[in-house]
Amino acid sequence: MAYWQSAAEDAAMQEEHGFIWDAMLETVDIDLAGRRVLDAGCNRGGFLRLLCARAGIAAGWGYDPAPGAIADARRLAGDLPLTFDATETVPSHWGGFDASFSHEVLYLIHDLGAHAAAIHRALVPGGAYYAVMGVHAGSPGMADWHAENVERLHLPPLYTLDEVIAAFIGAGFEVAASRLRMGFVPVSPHAPSFPSSLEYYYEHKVMLRLARPR
Ligand SMILES: C[S@@+](CC[C@H](N)C(=O)[O-])C[C@H]1O[C@@H](n2cnc3c(N)ncnc32)[C@H](O)[C@@H]1O
């Protein structure tokens, strides 16, 4: 299992993801106020803290296999109603979630069917998993990035969106997809080429809505 490289890199990554989390909040089609929310691959918990501050969730749960990131998530949560666990899948005693999220986690998961089944079990009937993914085979340049990083990050094969969707349909989800309601895109080390980064964030980084039927 390849963990994220360092706490310092985690911190930088989390600050860089703020504009994407804003776009995710703009795109979801349910009112999150008062809901129980899961974040799969939550890293240091920044998205869940944003959901507390901006969406008024009742409580949030986040898991991530990187223990250092989870230690930071617990410290940074302070008194917020957030619970974290350092695991590779949804802890078996967690459940009853109205909504679940992940941002750029599906491309790291080797057994998508098992992940889909775990999230399905953890959602209430009628609940939805909003999974954001730009690292897929249809994103320009991603095959080269994947080839360069497959061993270092212990990556599974680069999935097509169709392969991801098939895994979730197989677990009993109803699937829909949306572009993110993206605003300004900062220029950063993750997005060195401005025109191509706009195309990536506007066209190729998509939000899947994976709904557990009632
Ligand atoms: C690109 S980071 C995204 C982190 C966070 N979602 C965000 O928006 O900043 C990918 C995260 O997925 C975690 N991860 C790796 N394998 C995982 C797995 N099998 N299940 C859940 N999370 C995983 C990593 O430890 C890392 O924190």
The ligand as an SDF file (V2000), in Angstrom:
LIG
                    3D

 27 29  0  0  0  0  0  0  0  0999 V2000
   -5.3340   12.5130   -4.1390 C   0  0  0  0  0  0  0  0  0  0  0  0
   -5.5940   12.1830   -2.4220 S   0  0  0  0  0  0  0  0  0  0  0  0
   -7.1810   12.9970   -2.1770 C   0  0  0  0  0  0  0  0  0  0  0  0
   -7.4370   13.2990   -0.7210 C   0  0  0  0  0  0  0  0  0  0  0  0
   -8.7470   14.0250   -0.4100 C   0  0  0  0  0  0  0  0  0  0  0  0
   -9.9040   13.2880   -0.8790 N   0  0  0  0  0  0  0  0  0  0  0  0
   -8.7470   15.4430   -0.9470 C   0  0  0  0  0  0  0  0  0  0  0  0
   -9.6840   15.8500   -1.6360 O   0  0  0  0  0  0  0  0  0  0  0  0
   -7.8000   16.1920   -0.6460 O   0  0  0  0  0  0  0  0  0  0  0  0
   -5.9750   10.4760   -2.3610 C   0  0  0  0  0  0  0  0  0  0  0  0
   -6.2420    9.9560   -0.9510 C   0  0  0  0  0  0  0  0  0  0  0  0
   -6.7580    8.6240   -1.0630 O   0  0  0  0  0  0  0  0  0  0  0  0
   -6.1940    7.8470   -0.0160 C   0  0  0  0  0  0  0  0  0  0  0  0
   -6.3050    6.4190   -0.3730 N   0  0  0  0  0  0  0  0  0  0  0  0
   -5.3830    5.5870   -0.9380 C   0  0  0  0  0  0  0  0  0  0  0  0
   -5.8910    4.3620   -1.0830 N   0  0  0  0  0  0  0  0  0  0  0  0
   -7.1610    4.3970   -0.6100 C   0  0  0  0  0  0  0  0  0  0  0  0
   -8.2060    3.4250   -0.4660 C   0  0  0  0  0  0  0  0  0  0  0  0
   -8.0450    2.1560   -0.8660 N   0  0  0  0  0  0  0  0  0  0  0  0
   -9.3670    3.8080    0.0930 N   0  0  0  0  0  0  0  0  0  0  0  0
   -9.5510    5.0820    0.4890 C   0  0  0  0  0  0  0  0  0  0  0  0
   -8.6040    6.0530    0.3780 N   0  0  0  0  0  0  0  0  0  0  0  0
   -7.4310    5.7040   -0.1670 C   0  0  0  0  0  0  0  0  0  0  0  0
   -4.7710    8.4000    0.1100 C   0  0  0  0  0  0  0  0  0  0  0  0
   -4.1800    8.0430    1.3480 O   0  0  0  0  0  0  0  0  0  0  0  0
   -5.0030    9.8970   -0.0660 C   0  0  0  0  0  0  0  0  0  0  0  0
   -5.2690   10.5180    1.1650 O   0  0  0  0  0  0  0  0  0  0  0  0
  1  2  1  0
  2  3  1  0
  2 10  1  0
  3  4  1  0
  4  5  1  0
  5  6  1  0
  5  7  1  0
  7  8  2  0
  7  9  1  0
 10 11  1  0
 11 12  1  0
 11 26  1  0
 12 13  1  0
 13 14  1  0
 13 24  1  0
 14 15  1  0
 14 23  1  0
 15 16  2  0
 16 17  1  0
 17 18  1  0
 17 23  2  0
 18 19  1  0
 18 20  2  0
 20 21  1  0
 21 22  2  0
 22 23  1  0
 24 25  1  0
 24 26  1  0
 26 27  1  0
M  CHG  2   2   1   9  -1
M  END
$$$$
